[in-house]
Amino acid sequence: MGREEVWQAVKAADGRSLEVVSQGSADALPLVFHGGTPLAAVLHPPIVDAAIARGLRFITYSRPGYATSDPMPGRSVGPAAARMRWPARPCSLTGAPAWRPSRA
């Protein structure tokens, strides 16, 4: 239960599409993974397994212009969190914790 991958194309208000993938129970607290650039939606088994074991639903996405996510011309690195509002609204992620591993 809750182990199936769910792939979605989430539409933004301006019509662009963002590829989103999740794994875990649909009613679990979501954990949004921001992998940085470049990044297409990939389910990392050790991270997904750890999240599910703790009762979380792992969610990640393909950044604009990667995989099946539409490009976002003129984008900058800074507004990544704002872009995450695309999947957050249709996926009911209000108040979801987000995780971005450090590359330092």
N, C-alpha and C positions, 0 to 999 in steps of 0.2 A: 504494500500500500504506500502511495506517495513516492514511488521510485521512478515513475514514468517521466520522460522528458516532455516538456510542453514548449513547443516553438510557436511564436506569434510574430506577426507583422503588425506593429502598433502604429497607427496614423497620428501624426501631429496636426495641429490646427491648420498649418499651412499646406497640408497634404503630403508632406514627406513621410516616408516609412522608416521605422527603426526595427531591426531584427532583435527579438528578445527570446531567451531560453530560460526555463526554470526547471527545477527538480525538487521534489519534496511535497508534502501534503499541502493542498490548496488553502487549507484553513490555518496553516502554521504561520508564525511570525516570519516575514520575509527578510532575508539578508541580501542586500544588493551589493554585488562585487564589481568594483571599478578597476579593471586591469591595466589601464593606461593606454597609451598609443604606441604602436598600432595594436588594435585588438578587435578580433571578431569573436562572436559568442562561442565560448568553449566551456564545457563542463569539466572542471578539473576534479577527477574522482576523489583524491584525498580530502580536498576542501569540501566537496559536496557531501561526502560520507560524514565528515565531522559536523557539518551544519545539520544534516538530517538527524544524526545521533543526539543532537542537542535540541531537537524539536523545531528546527528552522527550515525554511524553504529557501534554497539557493537560487538567486536570480542574477543573470548577467546579460549583456547586450553587445551587439556589434556597433562600434562607433560609426558616426556618419562617414559614408564613403567606403566602408569595409563590408565584405560579404554582401548581404542583400539590403543593408541599410542605405538609404538614399544619401548622396553627398550633401554637405552643408557649405556651399561656397562662402568664402570669407570668414570661416569660423576661426576661433583662436583656442588655445589650450584652456584658458581660464573658465569658460562657462560650461564645463563638463557636467557639473551638478545641475545646472538649469536644463541641459539637454536630457537629463535623466527624468525630468518631469514627464517626458513623452510616455515611457512605459509605466511610470508610477501611477498616473491617474487611471488608465484603463485596467491596470493590474491590481487596483485597490491597495496601493502601498503607502497609505497615509502613515507617517511616523516611522517608516521602515529604517532600521539601521543600515548604514552603508560601510563598506570596507574597501580600502585602497592600500595594498601592500606598499611599503617603502622601497624605493630603488636606490636609496643612499647607501 
